[in-house]
Amino acid sequence: MTQPQKGICAEPNLHAQYLLLNVIDDDSEAVRAKLSRVLDVFEHFENEHYEAMVTGVVAIGTGYWMEIYPGLIPVELAPFPDMQSEDRSAPTMPCDLFIQIRADRLDICHAIGIEVMNLLRLHVELVEQVRGFRYLDGRDLNGYLYGADNPRGMKRRKVAIVGDNDPDFVGGSYLHVQRYRHDLRRWDSLSTRQKEQVMGTTQEHNLVSPEQSESSHSIRASIATTESGEPSLIKQGMPYGDMASQGMFFVSCSATARAFKAMLHSQIYGNGEGDYDRWLDFTSAETGAAFFAPSIQFIREQAKIIE
């Protein structure tokens, strides 16, 4: 049975380390072998520190896919959907590799990150590293619950993992990442009612607010649903920040690349009647990249291929 990477459908953790990398080595065979060894690093720490609930993801950038895995291509593999309307935008920062490390211990995230970078250091350059953390009971730094509409239990696999519609890539997942920077000083100047107008839900219990409208974040950012009315992606991001800047490192996993594109279009362009996502008045995306995370078997088998 084809096994997805564990970090795709994993439940939330307390800490995360996100690594965005560009490959500077033309030796694709060596890089393929090292990516398989990255999975070994995840497995080692998962076994040695089981209480930390370690999970990881290795994902390949859409622009680098044909270099490292020439031949078959995931059916919906496509560049990040660069969008802009007025002062709202989704800028693109293409990267060759994305590695997500999550655990319930910060030291374990750090240790795994060090081992991964030591393993890949001859082949890559570090474009960006972001350290995420769980805020309170799973909230964004604006005080509202994050990913409250995520599918639960076994539904997560159905939503996030490629199935038999793309037989060569069963067990894979389409990933999109963005780093958002929040203007929390401006946000905190709003009244409770004004915040509920923007978000569309109550802050404490995440109930539908009487202030909800077509421009509320809860409407515009949840538009990517299946015919059954369930979400068609899993939001895996986490808050990040220090005393100088704060935001959300957004990560979505889906069985289809169309889900993220539809959600982003709904947020930036809205419904055609001026109802865009009003949360974008208080946060802005500074990066964006698209990836595909193959199954564990795919990464292992491709590492054995000698060109």
N, C-alpha and C positions, 0 to 999 in steps of 0.2 A: 504493500500500500504506500502511495506517495505521501510523504510527511511534510507538512508546511513548517516553516521556521517558527519556533515557539513564541517569539515575540509578536507575531502578527495578531494572534487572537488572545494574548495574555491579558489577564485582569490588571488593573492599575497597580503601580508600585509607588514607593516613597521617593525614589531617586532615579535620575536618568542621566546618561552621558550621550550626547549626540555628536557624531564626528562626520564632517563633510570633507571629502578628499578628492584630489585630482591625481590621476595616474601619470607619472613622468617616465615610465619604463615601457619600451616597445616590446618587451618579452611577455607576451600575453600568457604563454604557458606557465611562466613563473607566477604571475599574478593569480591565475586560476588556482594554482596549487596553494598559494598563500590564503586565498579566500576560504578554501576548504579547511585550512588549519585554524582560521578564525573561529569556525564552528567548533573545532576541538577546544579552543580556549573557553568558549561559552560553556561547553559540556563539562570541562574540568571544574570550573568554578561552581557550576550548578551542583555537581556531585560533592565537592569539598565543602560548600557552604549552602547546604540545602535550605537552611532557615532564612536565607537572604532572598529566596524566590527569584533567582537570576533568570533573565530571558535576554535574547539578543536577536538582532535582525541584520542581515547583510543584503543590501540592495544595490542594483546596478543602474547608473544613470542612462536615460534614454539615448543620449548622444554617444555613449561609450559602449553600448550593448554589442554592436556589430564588430567592435575591435576585440573584445574579450571572448564573445561567443558567436563567431561568424556562422552563418547558416540559418537555422530556425529563428524566427522572431515572434514574440508574443503578439497575438492578434491585434490588441488595442494599444500597443506601445506607441507613444507619441510624446513630443516635447511638452514642457509645461505650458499651459494655456495662458499666455501673456494677455492680460486684459487691463483696460483703463477707461474710465468715464469721469469727466470733470476732475476732481482732486482725489478720486478713488482709483487705486491701481493694484495690480498683482505683478510686481517686477520679477524677472527671471534671473536666477543665479545658477546656471547649469553646473553640475558636479558629476564626476565619474562614479563615485562611490558614496553611499550613505551607510553608516553603521550606527545602530541604535543599541545602547546598553542600558538595561534597567535592572534594578534590584531594590530591596528594602534596606540596604546598607550603603551609605555613601562611600565608605572605604572600599567596598567590593567593586562598585562602579569605577572608581578611580584605578584600582588594581587591574581590572580587565582592560580599561582604556590604555594603560601603560603597556600591557602585554600586546595588545592589538597594534599599537603604534610601533613598538619594537619589531614586531613581525613584519610590518608593511613598510618600514621607514626607507628602505632602499628603492621602493617602487612608487611612493606617493608623496605628495605635499599636502599639508593640512590647510584647507581653505577656511574652515571655521569649526570651532568647538563650542558647544552650548551645554551647560549643566542645568538640568531641569529638576524640579522638586515638587512634591505634593504640598499644596497649600490648604491648610485647615482640613476640612472634610471633602477634599476633592474639588476645590473651587479655582476659578481664574482669579487673578489679582484684583479684578473689579468686584469681587465678593460674591459672584454668582456661580452656581454649580456648573462645572464643565463636563461636556459629554454626557449629560443626563439622559439624552435620547439614544445612547448607544444600545445596540442589541445585547441581549443577555444570553448566557449559557451557550448551548449548542448553536443558537442562531448566529453567533459571532462567526463561526466557521462558514456558514452558508453565505453570509454577507461579504466576508473578507477574502475568501479563498477561491481561486479559479477552479472551475469544475470541468466536466467532460466536454463543454463547448469549445475548449481549446486543449485537446488531448496531449499535445506536446509539452504543455506547461501547467498541467494539473498540479495543484498544491502551491502555486505561486500567488502573488498578490501585487496589485498596483499601488504604489506609495506616492504620495505628494507631501512635500514639506514646505512650510513657510515660517519665517521668524517675524512675528508681529511685535511692534514696540507700542506700548500703551502710553497715553497721556493721562496718567492717574491724577495729577493735580487738577486738571480740568474736569475729569470725571467726578472727583470727590466734591466738586463745587455744586453738583446737581442735587436736587431734592430727591427724596425716596420716590415720589411720584414720577419725576422726570426720568429717573433711572429705570423704573418699570416700563415707561413708555418706550425707552430704547431697547430694553431686553425682552419685554413681553411677558415676563414671569415675575413672581415675587422672589425677593432675595433669600429669605429664610427657608422657605419650604419648596421652592421651585414650582409653585402652582401657577396656573394661567392667571395673569393679572387683568383686571378690568381695563387697564391702560393699553393692553396689547392691540397692535394694529398691523397692517400689511407691511410696514417698514420695520417692525420689531425684529431683533436678532433671532429670536426663537422661531420665527416664521421663515425668514429669508435664508438662514443657515441650515434649516432642516428640510429644505425643499426636495433634496435628492432622496426620494423614496421609491420603493418598489411598487408593483401593482397591488400588493397586499397592504400597502400603507406603512410598511416597516422601513427604517433607514436602510440605505444601500451602501453605507460605508461605516467604518469604525474610526472614531476620533481618538488617537493615541497620544496627543500632545500633552505637554506639561508647562506650567509657568517657569520662568527663569527671571533672574534679576539680581541687582546689587543696589547700592545706595545711589548710583548714578542713572541707571536705566532699568526698566522692568517691562515684561511682556509675556507673550505666549509663544512657545515653539510648537507650532501646529504640525501634526503628523496624521495623515489619514491612510487607511488600508481598505482596499476594496477589490472585489472580484472583477470589477470593470472600471476602466479609466474614465468612463463617461460620468460616473457619479460625482467625482470631485469637480469636474468641469461644469456640470449643471449647478452644483451648489455655489461655486465661485461666481458664475454668471448671475445667479439669483441675488447674490450679495452686492455685486458691483453695479450691474445694470438694472437689477430689480425686475418688476413685473411690467415694465413699459408705461407705467402711470406715475413714475416718479418715486415709487416705493422701493428704494434701495435699503441695504442694511445700515440702520442708523448707528450701530456700534462702530462702524468704520469712520465715524466722525471723531472717535476717541482712540482709535488704534489704527496703525498703518503697517502694511506688510513691507519689509525691507529686503526679503529674499524669497525665492521660490524655485523649486526643482522637482522634477518627475523621475521616478525610479520604478524598477520592477524587482521584486524579491523572489527569486526562484525557490523551488522546494529544496529541502536538504539533499534529497537524492540527486537532483539536477546538478547542484554545486559539486557534490562528491564525484559524480560520474564524469563531469566535464574536466575535473582536475586530473583525471587519469588519462585523458586524451593527449596524445603526443602529435603535434602538428607535423 
